[in-house]
Amino acid sequence: MVRHAALFAACLFAAQPSFADPVPVPPDKAAYVGDWRGKDMHIHLKPDGHVEYARKQAGKDLHLNVDLQGFNGDNFDVGVFLVRSTFIVSKPPHRDNGKWTMTVDGVELTRVD
């Protein structure tokens, strides 16, 4: 999505350490932790709050390493330096036919770890 592309641009030009440390994933959101994959999207959310994100879209591939800044309901904010972006979670992590799935930014993801 465009908002994540803006975050990527900020990452390219940043040269100083982050102003905020990553926020560890709180216990009530532990189901979000893992390696999530879907059509043209990959999110790896680590317990310590580091987030790896990749998405392929027409004409561009986006790869980010950012920090979790917190949760707002089911959605989660990531950022680097003073730039933040929100991942919209329309279906939070849940079991579906024995597999963990969630829908983020309109993409259904399955946890592969």
C-alpha positions in Angstrom: 0.0 0.0 0.0 1.1 3.6 -0.5 1.5 4.3 3.2 4.0 1.5 3.5 5.9 2.9 0.5 6.3 6.2 2.3 7.7 4.3 5.3 10.2 2.6 3.0 11.3 6.0 1.6 12.0 7.2 5.1 14.1 4.1 5.8 16.2 4.8 2.8 17.2 8.3 3.9 17.6 7.7 7.6 21.1 7.8 9.0 20.6 8.0 12.8 19.4 5.5 15.4 15.7 5.2 16.0 14.0 7.5 18.4 11.9 4.7 19.8 12.8 1.2 20.6 10.5 -1.6 19.4 7.6 -2.5 21.6 7.6 -6.2 22.5 4.5 -8.0 21.6 2.2 -8.0 24.6 1.0 -11.3 26.0 -2.6 -10.7 24.8 -1.4 -10.3 21.2 1.0 -13.4 21.2 -1.0 -15.0 18.4 0.4 -12.3 16.1 3.9 -13.5 16.5 5.2 -15.6 13.7 6.0 -15.8 10.0 2.9 -14.9 8.0 2.6 -15.4 4.3 0.0 -14.7 1.7 -0.4 -13.7 -2.0 2.5 -11.3 -2.6 2.9 -10.4 1.1 5.1 -11.6 3.9 5.1 -10.3 7.5 7.5 -11.8 10.2 6.6 -10.4 13.6 9.1 -11.3 16.3 8.3 -11.4 20.0 10.8 -8.6 20.7 8.9 -6.2 18.3 11.0 -6.4 15.2 9.0 -6.7 12.0 10.1 -7.8 8.6 7.7 -6.9 5.8 7.7 -7.7 2.1 5.1 -7.0 -0.5 5.1 -7.3 -4.2 2.8 -4.9 -6.2 2.7 -3.9 -9.8 6.0 -2.3 -10.7 7.5 -2.4 -7.2 8.8 -4.8 -4.5 8.9 -3.5 -1.0 11.1 -4.9 1.8 11.2 -3.3 5.2 12.8 -4.0 8.6 10.9 -1.9 11.1 9.9 -1.8 14.8 6.6 -2.5 16.3 5.3 0.7 17.9 2.1 -0.8 19.5 -1.4 -2.2 18.9 -4.6 -0.2 18.4 -7.3 -2.8 18.7 -6.5 -5.5 16.2 -4.4 -3.2 14.1 -0.7 -2.7 14.7 1.6 0.3 14.2 5.2 0.0 13.0 7.8 2.7 12.4 11.3 3.8 12.0 12.5 7.2 13.2 9.5 9.5 13.3 7.6 7.8 10.5 4.8 5.4 11.4 2.5 3.2 9.4 -0.6 1.2 10.5 -1.3 -2.3 9.3 -5.1 -2.8 9.2 -6.1 -6.2 10.5 -9.6 -7.0 9.4 -9.5 -10.5 10.7 -7.1 -11.1 13.7 -5.2 -14.3 14.1 -7.5 -17.3 14.4 -7.5 -21.0 13.6 -9.0 -22.0 10.3 -9.0 -25.7 9.4 -6.1 -26.3 11.8 -4.0 -23.4 10.4 -3.5 -19.9 11.9 -4.7 -17.2 9.5 -5.3 -13.5 9.7 -6.2 -10.8 7.1 -3.9 -7.7 7.0 -4.4 -4.8 4.5 -6.9 -7.0 2.6 -4.5 -10.0 2.2 -5.2 -13.3 3.9 -2.1 -14.6 5.5 -1.2 -18.0 6.9 1.3 -18.5 9.7 4.0 -20.9 8.4 6.1 -21.5 11.5 
